[in-house]
């Protein structure tokens, strides 16, 4: 079963929910439930500093990907400080964050 999150009036708000399906069986109704989380907001990512250690603040658990030239570096991290150590401070780079729901932050470019 798939569902795009829309409901009769608008879209589902972010939060914790319980999906319940009731099946009509010969012996009587059978109920199945499954908890789920609705998450439509991208994680926040903020640049803190750029030296040999490029540091970001990540707003929720996720993956931060730093692209310098043709090379990409990714780190899975808890919310908080995420740092990438590079041999030389990068002159130009792009960084994005993604969360478990597949939401992607806007890029940070320098």
Buried (B, 14 or more C-beta within 10 A) or exposed (E): EEEEEEEEEEEEEEEEEEEEEEEEEEEEEEEEEEEEEEBEEBBBBEBEEBEEEBBBEBBBBBBBBBBBEEEEBEBEBEEEEBBBEBEEEBEEBEBBBBBEBEBBBEEBEE
